[in-house]
């Protein structure tokens, strides 16, 4: 049961962190596309559907910002990891 070197441990996790960062970034972009589709839909809908759409758009924007924040944190942790 030997110890792994710090470079090997960091190198092994870095590709997975990049994949996780890319997945989170893609999810944030997808949410932004959904927000755009909801904006178009709410502009062409009835008054009662427009008010519901505004609530959904606000919630989607909050979630998109949160997902983008997580993706930026993952990207920073991939760069700033220090060996234990």
N, C-alpha and C positions, 0 to 999 in steps of 0.2 A: 504494500500500500504506500507507494511513493507519492510525493506531492508534485502536482503539475507546475510547470513554470508559469510565471505571470503572463508572459507573452503568448503562450499557447492557450491559456484560459480566455484571454481577451480576444484572441483571434478566432476562437471557436464560436463565441457568442456574437461577434460583430455582424456576420451575415444575417443571422436571425433577427437582430435588432433593426437592420436595414429593411428586411422584409416586413416586419411589424410597422415600421415607420411608413413604408410605402402603402401598406394596407390602410392605415389610419388616414393618411393623406388622401387616398382614393375615396374613402368613405366621406371625408369632409367635402371633397369635390362633388360627389354624388348628392350629398345633402344640398349643396348650393344649386345644383341642377334641379332638384325637387322644389326648392324655393322659387326658382324662376318659373317652373311649370305651374306652381300654385299661384304666383302673381298673375300670370296670364289667365288662369282659370277664374280667379277672383274678379278680375277686371271685366270679364264677359258674363258673370253670373248675376243672379238675383241679389237683392239687398240682404236677405237673411243668410244666403250662402257666403256672401262677401264678408260678413262679420265673423262667421266661423273660419273662413279662410285666413283672415288676419290673425286669429289666435294660433292657427296651425303654423303660419309663416313665422310668427314670433318664436314659437317653441322650436321650430326647425332651425332658426337662426341661432338660438341659444345652444342647441345641441351641436350644430356645426362648429361654433366657436369653441366649445368644449373639446370636441374631437380634434380640431386643429391644434389646440393647446396640448393635448396628450401627444399628438404626433411630433410637435416641436420638442416636447420633453424627451420622447424616445430618441429623437435625432441627437439631442444634446447628450443624452446618456451614452449613446454609442461612441461619441467623440471623447467625452470626459471620464470614461471609466478608468479607475485606478486599480491596480492589482491589490488584492487583500494581503 
